Amino acid sequence: MDITNDFKEEILNSTTSIENIEVVYKKNKYNGKLVKTNQSPFEMTIFDDDLKDNPEHVIDFILAKEITIKFFDGTIKTFKDPVS
């Protein structure tokens, strides 16, 4: 998945407003709260309560097919690569 400047700004400027993040890969899905961001290199870590052994998941943007961000105000934004 391409990481656009719009996507980075949405995350970095709204970390306290984000309620939940869902990441969809080809065979897996992770869903949880944003626990850490890193600006350079850009990185996001979520905490998925459903994972017993290792609940922290660093998002792999190369393999991610879709990322959905749910904000506390009810807004939902989905980011994915355009279909070619």
PDB file with SEQRES, HELIX, SHEET and CRYST1 records, atoms N, CA, C and O in Angstrom:
SEQRES   1 A   84  MET ASP ILE THR ASN ASP PHE LYS GLU GLU ILE LEU ASN          
SEQRES   2 A   84  SER THR THR SER ILE GLU ASN ILE GLU VAL VAL TYR LYS          
SEQRES   3 A   84  LYS ASN LYS TYR ASN GLY LYS LEU VAL LYS THR ASN GLN          
SEQRES   4 A   84  SER PRO PHE GLU MET THR ILE PHE ASP ASP ASP LEU LYS          
SEQRES   5 A   84  ASP ASN PRO GLU HIS VAL ILE ASP PHE ILE LEU ALA LYS          
SEQRES   6 A   84  GLU ILE THR ILE LYS PHE PHE ASP GLY THR ILE LYS THR          
SEQRES   7 A   84  PHE LYS ASP PRO VAL SER                                      
HELIX    1 AA1 ASN A    5  LEU A   12  1                                   8    
HELIX    2 AA2 THR A   15  SER A   17  5                                   3    
SHEET    1 AA1 6 GLU A  56  VAL A  58  0                                        
SHEET    2 AA1 6 GLU A  43  PHE A  47 -1                                        
SHEET    3 AA1 6 LYS A  29  ASN A  38 -1                                        
SHEET    4 AA1 6 ILE A  18  VAL A  24 -1                                        
SHEET    5 AA1 6 GLU A  66  PHE A  71 -1                                        
SHEET    6 AA1 6 ILE A  76  LYS A  80 -1                                        
CRYST1    1.000    1.000    1.000  90.00  90.00  90.00 P 1           1          
ATOM      1  N   MET A   1       0.845  -1.172   0.000  1.00  0.00           N  
ATOM      2  CA  MET A   1       0.000   0.000   0.000  1.00  0.00           C  
ATOM      3  C   MET A   1       0.891   1.236   0.000  1.00  0.00           C  
ATOM      4  O   MET A   1       1.829   1.331   0.791  1.00  0.00           O  
ATOM      5  N   ASP A   2       0.596   2.179  -0.887  1.00  0.00           N  
ATOM      6  CA  ASP A   2       1.359   3.423  -0.931  1.00  0.00           C  
ATOM      7  C   ASP A   2       0.997   4.307   0.257  1.00  0.00           C  
ATOM      8  O   ASP A   2      -0.177   4.481   0.582  1.00  0.00           O  
ATOM      9  N   ILE A   3       2.009   4.854   0.891  1.00  0.00           N  
ATOM     10  CA  ILE A   3       1.800   5.771   2.008  1.00  0.00           C  
ATOM     11  C   ILE A   3       1.865   7.187   1.458  1.00  0.00           C  
ATOM     12  O   ILE A   3       2.943   7.689   1.139  1.00  0.00           O  
ATOM     13  N   THR A   4       0.716   7.823   1.349  1.00  0.00           N  
ATOM     14  CA  THR A   4       0.655   9.180   0.813  1.00  0.00           C  
ATOM     15  C   THR A   4       0.887  10.196   1.928  1.00  0.00           C  
ATOM     16  O   THR A   4       0.780   9.871   3.111  1.00  0.00           O  
ATOM     17  N   ASN A   5       1.202  11.418   1.539  1.00  0.00           N  
ATOM     18  CA  ASN A   5       1.347  12.489   2.527  1.00  0.00           C  
ATOM     19  C   ASN A   5       0.037  12.736   3.256  1.00  0.00           C  
ATOM     20  O   ASN A   5       0.042  13.032   4.451  1.00  0.00           O  
ATOM     21  N   ASP A   6      -1.096  12.616   2.548  1.00  0.00           N  
ATOM     22  CA  ASP A   6      -2.405  12.789   3.190  1.00  0.00           C  
ATOM     23  C   ASP A   6      -2.604  11.764   4.302  1.00  0.00           C  
ATOM     24  O   ASP A   6      -3.089  12.094   5.384  1.00  0.00           O  
ATOM     25  N   PHE A   7      -2.224  10.525   4.025  1.00  0.00           N  
ATOM     26  CA  PHE A   7      -2.363   9.468   5.026  1.00  0.00           C  
ATOM     27  C   PHE A   7      -1.483   9.759   6.237  1.00  0.00           C  
ATOM     28  O   PHE A   7      -1.946   9.673   7.375  1.00  0.00           O  
ATOM     29  N   LYS A   8      -0.220  10.101   6.002  1.00  0.00           N  
ATOM     30  CA  LYS A   8       0.698  10.409   7.100  1.00  0.00           C  
ATOM     31  C   LYS A   8       0.183  11.560   7.951  1.00  0.00           C  
ATOM     32  O   LYS A   8       0.188  11.480   9.180  1.00  0.00           O  
ATOM     33  N   GLU A   9      -0.263  12.638   7.296  1.00  0.00           N  
ATOM     34  CA  GLU A   9      -0.774  13.799   8.025  1.00  0.00           C  
ATOM     35  C   GLU A   9      -2.010  13.439   8.836  1.00  0.00           C  
ATOM     36  O   GLU A   9      -2.167  13.898   9.968  1.00  0.00           O  
ATOM     37  N   GLU A  10      -2.886  12.623   8.264  1.00  0.00           N  
ATOM     38  CA  GLU A  10      -4.102  12.197   8.965  1.00  0.00           C  
ATOM     39  C   GLU A  10      -3.743  11.479  10.261  1.00  0.00           C  
ATOM     40  O   GLU A  10      -4.369  11.712  11.296  1.00  0.00           O  
ATOM     41  N   ILE A  11      -2.758  10.625  10.208  1.00  0.00           N  
ATOM     42  CA  ILE A  11      -2.339   9.873  11.388  1.00  0.00           C  
ATOM     43  C   ILE A  11      -1.585  10.761  12.374  1.00  0.00           C  
ATOM     44  O   ILE A  11      -1.945  10.826  13.549  1.00  0.00           O  
ATOM     45  N   LEU A  12      -0.557  11.436  11.908  1.00  0.00           N  
ATOM     46  CA  LEU A  12       0.312  12.197  12.804  1.00  0.00           C  
ATOM     47  C   LEU A  12      -0.389  13.387  13.450  1.00  0.00           C  
ATOM     48  O   LEU A  12      -0.032  13.774  14.563  1.00  0.00           O  
ATOM     49  N   ASN A  13      -1.374  13.972  12.782  1.00  0.00           N  
ATOM     50  CA  ASN A  13      -2.079  15.131  13.332  1.00  0.00           C  
ATOM     51  C   ASN A  13      -3.304  14.753  14.149  1.00  0.00           C  
ATOM     52  O   ASN A  13      -3.924  15.622  14.762  1.00  0.00           O  
ATOM     53  N   SER A  14      -3.666  13.477  14.171  1.00  0.00           N  
ATOM     54  CA  SER A  14      -4.918  13.076  14.820  1.00  0.00           C  
ATOM     55  C   SER A  14      -4.749  11.925  15.800  1.00  0.00           C  
ATOM     56  O   SER A  14      -5.725  11.235  16.094  1.00  0.00           O  
ATOM     57  N   THR A  15      -3.561  11.695  16.309  1.00  0.00           N  
ATOM     58  CA  THR A  15      -3.334  10.507  17.135  1.00  0.00           C  
ATOM     59  C   THR A  15      -4.273  10.415  18.333  1.00  0.00           C  
ATOM     60  O   THR A  15      -4.692   9.314  18.690  1.00  0.00           O  
ATOM     61  N   THR A  16      -4.615  11.531  18.962  1.00  0.00           N  
ATOM     62  CA  THR A  16      -5.497  11.478  20.129  1.00  0.00           C  
ATOM     63  C   THR A  16      -6.967  11.354  19.748  1.00  0.00           C  
ATOM     64  O   THR A  16      -7.800  11.056  20.604  1.00  0.00           O  
ATOM     65  N   SER A  17      -7.299  11.577  18.488  1.00  0.00           N  
ATOM     66  CA  SER A  17      -8.685  11.485  18.024  1.00  0.00           C  
ATOM     67  C   SER A  17      -9.035  10.111  17.472  1.00  0.00           C  
ATOM     68  O   SER A  17     -10.202   9.834  17.197  1.00  0.00           O  
ATOM     69  N   ILE A  18      -8.034   9.245  17.307  1.00  0.00           N  
ATOM     70  CA  ILE A  18      -8.254   7.933  16.700  1.00  0.00           C  
ATOM     71  C   ILE A  18      -8.709   6.938  17.765  1.00  0.00           C  
ATOM     72  O   ILE A  18      -8.034   6.726  18.772  1.00  0.00           O  
ATOM     73  N   GLU A  19      -9.872   6.333  17.517  1.00  0.00           N  
ATOM     74  CA  GLU A  19     -10.414   5.336  18.438  1.00  0.00           C  
ATOM     75  C   GLU A  19      -9.886   3.939  18.125  1.00  0.00           C  
ATOM     76  O   GLU A  19      -9.543   3.178  19.030  1.00  0.00           O  
ATOM     77  N   ASN A  20      -9.825   3.611  16.834  1.00  0.00           N  
ATOM     78  CA  ASN A  20      -9.515   2.250  16.434  1.00  0.00           C  
ATOM     79  C   ASN A  20      -8.955   2.226  15.013  1.00  0.00           C  
ATOM     80  O   ASN A  20      -9.293   3.075  14.189  1.00  0.00           O  
ATOM     81  N   ILE A  21      -8.098   1.248  14.736  1.00  0.00           N  
ATOM     82  CA  ILE A  21      -7.551   1.068  13.391  1.00  0.00           C  
ATOM     83  C   ILE A  21      -7.697  -0.397  13.005  1.00  0.00           C  
ATOM     84  O   ILE A  21      -7.382  -1.296  13.785  1.00  0.00           O  
ATOM     85  N   GLU A  22      -8.180  -0.620  11.790  1.00  0.00           N  
ATOM     86  CA  GLU A  22      -8.281  -1.976  11.255  1.00  0.00           C  
ATOM     87  C   GLU A  22      -7.371  -2.082  10.037  1.00  0.00           C  
ATOM     88  O   GLU A  22      -7.431  -1.250   9.132  1.00  0.00           O  
ATOM     89  N   VAL A  23      -6.530  -3.110  10.023  1.00  0.00           N  
ATOM     90  CA  VAL A  23      -5.610  -3.342   8.907  1.00  0.00           C  
ATOM     91  C   VAL A  23      -5.973  -4.674   8.273  1.00  0.00           C  
ATOM     92  O   VAL A  23      -6.059  -5.696   8.954  1.00  0.00           O  
ATOM     93  N   VAL A  24      -6.184  -4.654   6.962  1.00  0.00           N  
ATOM     94  CA  VAL A  24      -6.537  -5.870   6.237  1.00  0.00           C  
ATOM     95  C   VAL A  24      -5.371  -6.254   5.334  1.00  0.00           C  
ATOM     96  O   VAL A  24      -4.907  -5.469   4.507  1.00  0.00           O  
ATOM     97  N   TYR A  25      -4.918  -7.483   5.523  1.00  0.00           N  
ATOM     98  CA  TYR A  25      -3.901  -8.070   4.660  1.00  0.00           C  
ATOM     99  C   TYR A  25      -4.589  -9.112   3.784  1.00  0.00           C  
ATOM    100  O   TYR A  25      -5.800  -9.308   3.890  1.00  0.00           O  
ATOM    101  N   LYS A  26      -3.841  -9.767   2.934  1.00  0.00           N  
ATOM    102  CA  LYS A  26      -4.426 -10.761   2.038  1.00  0.00           C  
ATOM    103  C   LYS A  26      -5.114 -11.887   2.815  1.00  0.00           C  
ATOM    104  O   LYS A  26      -6.205 -12.318   2.443  1.00  0.00           O  
ATOM    105  N   LYS A  27      -4.479 -12.366   3.898  1.00  0.00           N  
ATOM    106  CA  LYS A  27      -5.040 -13.497   4.643  1.00  0.00           C  
ATOM    107  C   LYS A  27      -5.378 -13.182   6.097  1.00  0.00           C  
ATOM    108  O   LYS A  27      -5.994 -14.011   6.766  1.00  0.00           O  
ATOM    109  N   ASN A  28      -5.002 -12.027   6.599  1.00  0.00           N  
ATOM    110  CA  ASN A  28      -5.222 -11.695   8.007  1.00  0.00           C  
ATOM    111  C   ASN A  28      -5.838 -10.314   8.164  1.00  0.00           C  
ATOM    112  O   ASN A  28      -5.801  -9.480   7.259  1.00  0.00           O  
ATOM    113  N   LYS A  29      -6.407 -10.103   9.351  1.00  0.00           N  
ATOM    114  CA  LYS A  29      -6.946  -8.792   9.691  1.00  0.00           C  
ATOM    115  C   LYS A  29      -6.577  -8.504  11.144  1.00  0.00           C  
ATOM    116  O   LYS A  29      -6.693  -9.372  12.009  1.00  0.00           O  
ATOM    117  N   TYR A  30      -6.133  -7.276  11.400  1.00  0.00           N  
ATOM    118  CA  TYR A  30      -5.803  -6.839  12.751  1.00  0.00           C  
ATOM    119  C   TYR A  30      -6.649  -5.619  13.075  1.00  0.00           C  
ATOM    120  O   TYR A  30      -6.899  -4.772  12.217  1.00  0.00           O  
ATOM    121  N   ASN A  31      -7.084  -5.543  14.325  1.00  0.00           N  
ATOM    122  CA  ASN A  31      -7.997  -4.491  14.727  1.00  0.00           C  
ATOM    123  C   ASN A  31      -7.622  -4.061  16.141  1.00  0.00           C  
ATOM    124  O   ASN A  31      -7.596  -4.886  17.054  1.00  0.00           O  
ATOM    125  N   GLY A  32      -7.329  -2.770  16.328  1.00  0.00           N  
ATOM    126  CA  GLY A  32      -6.977  -2.348  17.669  1.00  0.00           C  
ATOM    127  C   GLY A  32      -6.703  -0.868  17.790  1.00  0.00           C  
ATOM    128  O   GLY A  32      -6.850  -0.097  16.842  1.00  0.00           O  
ATOM    129  N   LYS A  33      -6.299  -0.500  18.990  1.00  0.00           N  
ATOM    130  CA  LYS A  33      -6.011   0.898  19.290  1.00  0.00           C  
ATOM    131  C   LYS A  33      -4.597   1.247  18.849  1.00  0.00           C  
ATOM    132  O   LYS A  33      -3.682   0.427  18.923  1.00  0.00           O  
ATOM    133  N   LEU A  34      -4.443   2.477  18.393  1.00  0.00           N  
ATOM    134  CA  LEU A  34      -3.126   2.988  18.025  1.00  0.00           C  
ATOM    135  C   LEU A  34      -2.331   3.221  19.307  1.00  0.00           C  
ATOM    136  O   LEU A  34      -2.765   3.964  20.188  1.00  0.00           O  
ATOM    137  N   VAL A  35      -1.166   2.582  19.407  1.00  0.00           N  
ATOM    138  CA  VAL A  35      -0.356   2.748  20.613  1.00  0.00           C  
ATOM    139  C   VAL A  35       0.947   3.489  20.360  1.00  0.00           C  
ATOM    140  O   VAL A  35       1.549   4.033  21.285  1.00  0.00           O  
ATOM    141  N   LYS A  36       1.385   3.508  19.088  1.00  0.00           N  
ATOM    142  CA  LYS A  36       2.657   4.185  18.813  1.00  0.00           C  
ATOM    143  C   LYS A  36       2.733   4.578  17.344  1.00  0.00           C  
ATOM    144  O   LYS A  36       2.303   3.836  16.462  1.00  0.00           O  
ATOM    145  N   THR A  37       3.295   5.772  17.101  1.00  0.00           N  
ATOM    146  CA  THR A  37       3.602   6.194  15.735  1.00  0.00           C  
ATOM    147  C   THR A  37       5.045   6.674  15.704  1.00  0.00           C  
ATOM    148  O   THR A  37       5.589   7.138  16.706  1.00  0.00           O  
ATOM    149  N   ASN A  38       5.634   6.554  14.554  1.00  0.00           N  
ATOM    150  CA  ASN A  38       6.989   7.042  14.339  1.00  0.00           C  
ATOM    151  C   ASN A  38       6.971   7.806  13.022  1.00  0.00           C  
ATOM    152  O   ASN A  38       6.462   7.307  12.018  1.00  0.00           O  
ATOM    153  N   GLN A  39       7.519   9.001  13.024  1.00  0.00           N  
ATOM    154  CA  GLN A  39       7.458   9.839  11.832  1.00  0.00           C  
ATOM    155  C   GLN A  39       8.485   9.440  10.779  1.00  0.00           C  
ATOM    156  O   GLN A  39       8.177   9.443   9.587  1.00  0.00           O  
ATOM    157  N   SER A  40       9.714   9.092  11.204  1.00  0.00           N  
ATOM    158  CA  SER A  40      10.745   8.769  10.224  1.00  0.00           C  
ATOM    159  C   SER A  40      11.634   7.647  10.757  1.00  0.00           C  
ATOM    160  O   SER A  40      12.390   7.876  11.702  1.00  0.00           O  
ATOM    161  N   PRO A  41      11.571   6.469  10.197  1.00  0.00           N  
ATOM    162  CA  PRO A  41      10.662   6.084   9.116  1.00  0.00           C  
ATOM    163  C   PRO A  41       9.236   5.978   9.643  1.00  0.00           C  
ATOM    164  O   PRO A  41       9.013   5.668  10.813  1.00  0.00           O  
ATOM    165  N   PHE A  42       8.277   6.240   8.763  1.00  0.00           N  
ATOM    166  CA  PHE A  42       6.878   6.230   9.174  1.00  0.00           C  
ATOM    167  C   PHE A  42       6.479   4.817   9.588  1.00  0.00           C  
ATOM    168  O   PHE A  42       6.665   3.854   8.845  1.00  0.00           O  
ATOM    169  N   GLU A  43       5.926   4.722  10.793  1.00  0.00           N  
ATOM    170  CA  GLU A  43       5.571   3.427  11.356  1.00  0.00           C  
ATOM    171  C   GLU A  43       4.392   3.599  12.301  1.00  0.00           C  
ATOM    172  O   GLU A  43       4.278   4.616  12.985  1.00  0.00           O  
ATOM    173  N   MET A  44       3.520   2.607  12.337  1.00  0.00           N  
ATOM    174  CA  MET A  44       2.371   2.620  13.242  1.00  0.00           C  
ATOM    175  C   MET A  44       2.281   1.271  13.942  1.00  0.00           C  
ATOM    176  O   MET A  44       2.478   0.225  13.324  1.00  0.00           O  
ATOM    177  N   THR A  45       1.980   1.305  15.247  1.00  0.00           N  
ATOM    178  CA  THR A  45       1.789   0.083  16.015  1.00  0.00           C  
ATOM    179  C   THR A  45       0.413   0.137  16.644  1.00  0.00           C  
ATOM    180  O   THR A  45       0.033   1.142  17.244  1.00  0.00           O  
ATOM    181  N   ILE A  46      -0.344  -0.966  16.503  1.00  0.00           N  
ATOM    182  CA  ILE A  46      -1.654  -1.052  17.138  1.00  0.00           C  
ATOM    183  C   ILE A  46      -1.629  -2.172  18.175  1.00  0.00           C  
ATOM    184  O   ILE A  46      -0.785  -3.067  18.122  1.00  0.00           O  
ATOM    185  N   PHE A  47      -2.568  -2.106  19.117  1.00  0.00           N  
ATOM    186  CA  PHE A  47      -2.707  -3.116  20.162  1.00  0.00           C  
ATOM    187  C   PHE A  47      -3.988  -3.880  19.898  1.00  0.00           C  
ATOM    188  O   PHE A  47      -5.082  -3.344  20.073  1.00  0.00           O  
ATOM    189  N   ASP A  48      -3.858  -5.143  19.473  1.00  0.00           N  
ATOM    190  CA  ASP A  48      -5.005  -5.985  19.134  1.00  0.00           C  
ATOM    191  C   ASP A  48      -5.291  -6.920  20.308  1.00  0.00           C  
ATOM    192  O   ASP A  48      -4.534  -7.860  20.552  1.00  0.00           O  
ATOM    193  N   ASP A  49      -6.389  -6.663  21.042  1.00  0.00           N  
ATOM    194  CA  ASP A  49      -6.752  -7.460  22.217  1.00  0.00           C  
ATOM    195  C   ASP A  49      -6.996  -8.928  21.890  1.00  0.00           C  
ATOM    196  O   ASP A  49      -6.880  -9.782  22.769  1.00  0.00           O  
ATOM    197  N   ASP A  50      -7.331  -9.235  20.641  1.00  0.00           N  
ATOM    198  CA  ASP A  50      -7.628 -10.614  20.254  1.00  0.00           C  
ATOM    199  C   ASP A  50      -6.372 -11.478  20.158  1.00  0.00           C  
ATOM    200  O   ASP A  50      -6.468 -12.705  20.159  1.00  0.00           O  
ATOM    201  N   LEU A  51      -5.215 -10.863  20.078  1.00  0.00           N  
ATOM    202  CA  LEU A  51      -3.963 -11.617  19.991  1.00  0.00           C  
ATOM    203  C   LEU A  51      -3.432 -11.857  21.400  1.00  0.00           C  
ATOM    204  O   LEU A  51      -3.050 -10.914  22.092  1.00  0.00           O  
ATOM    205  N   LYS A  52      -3.409 -13.101  21.816  1.00  0.00           N  
ATOM    206  CA  LYS A  52      -3.014 -13.433  23.191  1.00  0.00           C  
ATOM    207  C   LYS A  52      -1.496 -13.356  23.403  1.00  0.00           C  
ATOM    208  O   LYS A  52      -1.038 -12.770  24.384  1.00  0.00           O  
ATOM    209  N   ASP A  53      -0.718 -13.945  22.487  1.00  0.00           N  
ATOM    210  CA  ASP A  53       0.728 -14.037  22.693  1.00  0.00           C  
ATOM    211  C   ASP A  53       1.449 -12.710  22.512  1.00  0.00           C  
ATOM    212  O   ASP A  53       2.290 -12.340  23.331  1.00  0.00           O  
ATOM    213  N   ASN A  54       1.125 -11.999  21.450  1.00  0.00           N  
ATOM    214  CA  ASN A  54       1.806 -10.742  21.142  1.00  0.00           C  
ATOM    215  C   ASN A  54       0.782  -9.748  20.599  1.00  0.00           C  
ATOM    216  O   ASN A  54       0.614  -9.644  19.384  1.00  0.00           O  
ATOM    217  N   PRO A  55       0.099  -9.022  21.473  1.00  0.00           N  
ATOM    218  CA  PRO A  55      -0.988  -8.145  21.019  1.00  0.00           C  
ATOM    219  C   PRO A  55      -0.543  -6.902  20.255  1.00  0.00           C  
ATOM    220  O   PRO A  55      -1.358  -6.279  19.575  1.00  0.00           O  
ATOM    221  N   GLU A  56       0.742  -6.525  20.351  1.00  0.00           N  
ATOM    222  CA  GLU A  56       1.209  -5.364  19.585  1.00  0.00           C  
ATOM    223  C   GLU A  56       1.507  -5.786  18.155  1.00  0.00           C  
ATOM    224  O   GLU A  56       2.192  -6.781  17.919  1.00  0.00           O  
ATOM    225  N   HIS A  57       0.987  -5.021  17.207  1.00  0.00           N  
ATOM    226  CA  HIS A  57       1.182  -5.332  15.788  1.00  0.00           C  
ATOM    227  C   HIS A  57       1.704  -4.088  15.074  1.00  0.00           C  
ATOM    228  O   HIS A  57       1.042  -3.051  15.053  1.00  0.00           O  
ATOM    229  N   VAL A  58       2.899  -4.200  14.489  1.00  0.00           N  
ATOM    230  CA  VAL A  58       3.455  -3.121  13.671  1.00  0.00           C  
ATOM    231  C   VAL A  58       2.886  -3.300  12.273  1.00  0.00           C  
ATOM    232  O   VAL A  58       3.043  -4.359  11.664  1.00  0.00           O  
ATOM    233  N   ILE A  59       2.232  -2.274  11.767  1.00  0.00           N  
ATOM    234  CA  ILE A  59       1.577  -2.364  10.464  1.00  0.00           C  
ATOM    235  C   ILE A  59       2.615  -2.475   9.356  1.00  0.00           C  
ATOM    236  O   ILE A  59       3.548  -1.675   9.276  1.00  0.00           O  
ATOM    237  N   ASP A  60       2.438  -3.471   8.510  1.00  0.00           N  
ATOM    238  CA  ASP A  60       3.306  -3.682   7.351  1.00  0.00           C  
ATOM    239  C   ASP A  60       2.618  -3.035   6.149  1.00  0.00           C  
ATOM    240  O   ASP A  60       1.713  -3.620   5.553  1.00  0.00           O  
ATOM    241  N   PHE A  61       3.050  -1.834   5.803  1.00  0.00           N  
ATOM    242  CA  PHE A  61       2.389  -1.086   4.731  1.00  0.00           C  
ATOM    243  C   PHE A  61       2.598  -1.721   3.359  1.00  0.00           C  
ATOM    244  O   PHE A  61       1.789  -1.514   2.454  1.00  0.00           O  
ATOM    245  N   ILE A  62       3.659  -2.482   3.197  1.00  0.00           N  
ATOM    246  CA  ILE A  62       3.899  -3.142   1.911  1.00  0.00           C  
ATOM    247  C   ILE A  62       2.852  -4.224   1.668  1.00  0.00           C  
ATOM    248  O   ILE A  62       2.372  -4.380   0.545  1.00  0.00           O  
ATOM    249  N   LEU A  63       2.494  -4.971   2.711  1.00  0.00           N  
ATOM    250  CA  LEU A  63       1.533  -6.065   2.570  1.00  0.00           C  
ATOM    251  C   LEU A  63       0.084  -5.655   2.816  1.00  0.00           C  
ATOM    252  O   LEU A  63      -0.834  -6.368   2.411  1.00  0.00           O  
ATOM    253  N   ALA A  64      -0.133  -4.521   3.470  1.00  0.00           N  
ATOM    254  CA  ALA A  64      -1.501  -4.092   3.790  1.00  0.00           C  
ATOM    255  C   ALA A  64      -2.292  -3.799   2.523  1.00  0.00           C  
ATOM    256  O   ALA A  64      -1.802  -3.147   1.601  1.00  0.00           O  
ATOM    257  N   LYS A  65      -3.522  -4.292   2.499  1.00  0.00           N  
ATOM    258  CA  LYS A  65      -4.422  -4.050   1.371  1.00  0.00           C  
ATOM    259  C   LYS A  65      -5.343  -2.861   1.651  1.00  0.00           C  
ATOM    260  O   LYS A  65      -5.738  -2.136   0.739  1.00  0.00           O  
ATOM    261  N   GLU A  66      -5.679  -2.675   2.945  1.00  0.00           N  
ATOM    262  CA  GLU A  66      -6.629  -1.624   3.318  1.00  0.00           C  
ATOM    263  C   GLU A  66      -6.433  -1.274   4.789  1.00  0.00           C  
ATOM    264  O   GLU A  66      -6.202  -2.151   5.622  1.00  0.00           O  
ATOM    265  N   ILE A  67      -6.526   0.013   5.097  1.00  0.00           N  
ATOM    266  CA  ILE A  67      -6.454   0.480   6.478  1.00  0.00           C  
ATOM    267  C   ILE A  67      -7.654   1.379   6.728  1.00  0.00           C  
ATOM    268  O   ILE A  67      -7.873   2.356   6.012  1.00  0.00           O  
ATOM    269  N   THR A  68      -8.431   1.035   7.758  1.00  0.00           N  
ATOM    270  CA  THR A  68      -9.604   1.820   8.123  1.00  0.00           C  
ATOM    271  C   THR A  68      -9.368   2.440   9.493  1.00  0.00           C  
ATOM    272  O   THR A  68      -8.984   1.758  10.443  1.00  0.00           O  
ATOM    273  N   ILE A  69      -9.604   3.743   9.576  1.00  0.00           N  
ATOM    274  CA  ILE A  69      -9.407   4.483  10.819  1.00  0.00           C  
ATOM    275  C   ILE A  69     -10.761   4.971  11.309  1.00  0.00           C  
ATOM    276  O   ILE A  69     -11.497   5.637  10.581  1.00  0.00           O  
ATOM    277  N   LYS A  70     -11.079   4.628  12.558  1.00  0.00           N  
ATOM    278  CA  LYS A  70     -12.321   5.088  13.184  1.00  0.00           C  
ATOM    279  C   LYS A  70     -11.950   6.121  14.247  1.00  0.00           C  
ATOM    280  O   LYS A  70     -11.122   5.869  15.122  1.00  0.00           O  
ATOM    281  N   PHE A  71     -12.588   7.291  14.144  1.00  0.00           N  
ATOM    282  CA  PHE A  71     -12.318   8.380  15.072  1.00  0.00           C  
ATOM    283  C   PHE A  71     -13.381   8.418  16.164  1.00  0.00           C  
ATOM    284  O   PHE A  71     -14.484   7.906  15.978  1.00  0.00           O  
ATOM    285  N   PHE A  72     -13.050   9.023  17.299  1.00  0.00           N  
ATOM    286  CA  PHE A  72     -13.981   9.114  18.418  1.00  0.00           C  
ATOM    287  C   PHE A  72     -15.259   9.870  18.065  1.00  0.00           C  
ATOM    288  O   PHE A  72     -16.299   9.639  18.682  1.00  0.00           O  
ATOM    289  N   ASP A  73     -15.196  10.778  17.076  1.00  0.00           N  
ATOM    290  CA  ASP A  73     -16.394  11.538  16.702  1.00  0.00           C  
ATOM    291  C   ASP A  73     -17.315  10.759  15.758  1.00  0.00           C  
ATOM    292  O   ASP A  73     -18.327  11.293  15.305  1.00  0.00           O  
ATOM    293  N   GLY A  74     -16.969   9.495  15.457  1.00  0.00           N  
ATOM    294  CA  GLY A  74     -17.800   8.666  14.589  1.00  0.00           C  
ATOM    295  C   GLY A  74     -17.352   8.642  13.139  1.00  0.00           C  
ATOM    296  O   GLY A  74     -17.852   7.838  12.353  1.00  0.00           O  
ATOM    297  N   THR A  75     -16.420   9.507  12.773  1.00  0.00           N  
ATOM    298  CA  THR A  75     -15.904   9.542  11.405  1.00  0.00           C  
ATOM    299  C   THR A  75     -15.099   8.276  11.128  1.00  0.00           C  
ATOM    300  O   THR A  75     -14.340   7.810  11.977  1.00  0.00           O  
ATOM    301  N   ILE A  76     -15.275   7.729   9.932  1.00  0.00           N  
ATOM    302  CA  ILE A  76     -14.518   6.557   9.499  1.00  0.00           C  
ATOM    303  C   ILE A  76     -13.853   6.886   8.172  1.00  0.00           C  
ATOM    304  O   ILE A  76     -14.506   7.357   7.242  1.00  0.00           O  
ATOM    305  N   LYS A  77     -12.546   6.634   8.090  1.00  0.00           N  
ATOM    306  CA  LYS A  77     -11.806   6.868   6.845  1.00  0.00           C  
ATOM    307  C   LYS A  77     -11.086   5.586   6.458  1.00  0.00           C  
ATOM    308  O   LYS A  77     -10.445   4.939   7.286  1.00  0.00           O  
ATOM    309  N   THR A  78     -11.206   5.231   5.178  1.00  0.00           N  
ATOM    310  CA  THR A  78     -10.560   4.031   4.665  1.00  0.00           C  
ATOM    311  C   THR A  78      -9.537   4.419   3.613  1.00  0.00           C  
ATOM    312  O   THR A  78      -9.813   5.222   2.721  1.00  0.00           O  
ATOM    313  N   PHE A  79      -8.359   3.839   3.731  1.00  0.00           N  
ATOM    314  CA  PHE A  79      -7.277   4.087   2.786  1.00  0.00           C  
ATOM    315  C   PHE A  79      -6.902   2.765   2.135  1.00  0.00           C  
ATOM    316  O   PHE A  79      -6.711   1.759   2.818  1.00  0.00           O  
ATOM    317  N   LYS A  80      -6.799   2.773   0.809  1.00  0.00           N  
ATOM    318  CA  LYS A  80      -6.334   1.591   0.083  1.00  0.00           C  
ATOM    319  C   LYS A  80      -5.787   2.032  -1.256  1.00  0.00           C  
ATOM    320  O   LYS A  80      -6.094   3.120  -1.742  1.00  0.00           O  
ATOM    321  N   ASP A  81      -4.977   1.178  -1.844  1.00  0.00           N  
ATOM    322  CA  ASP A  81      -4.424   1.492  -3.155  1.00  0.00           C  
ATOM    323  C   ASP A  81      -5.529   1.472  -4.196  1.00  0.00           C  
ATOM    324  O   ASP A  81      -6.446   0.656  -4.111  1.00  0.00           O  
ATOM    325  N   PRO A  82      -5.452   2.362  -5.175  1.00  0.00           N  
ATOM    326  CA  PRO A  82      -6.447   2.332  -6.249  1.00  0.00           C  
ATOM    327  C   PRO A  82      -6.315   1.043  -7.058  1.00  0.00           C  
ATOM    328  O   PRO A  82      -5.217   0.518  -7.244  1.00  0.00           O  
ATOM    329  N   VAL A  83      -7.441   0.553  -7.525  1.00  0.00           N  
ATOM    330  CA  VAL A  83      -7.447  -0.657  -8.345  1.00  0.00           C  
ATOM    331  C   VAL A  83      -6.931  -0.295  -9.726  1.00  0.00           C  
ATOM    332  O   VAL A  83      -7.403   0.655 -10.349  1.00  0.00           O  
ATOM    333  N   SER A  84      -5.952  -1.065 -10.200  1.00  0.00           N  
ATOM    334  CA  SER A  84      -5.381  -0.745 -11.515  1.00  0.00           C  
ATOM    335  C   SER A  84      -5.878  -1.695 -12.578  1.00  0.00           C  
ATOM    336  O   SER A  84      -5.500  -1.571 -13.742  1.00  0.00           O  
TER     337      SER A  84                                                      
END                                                                             
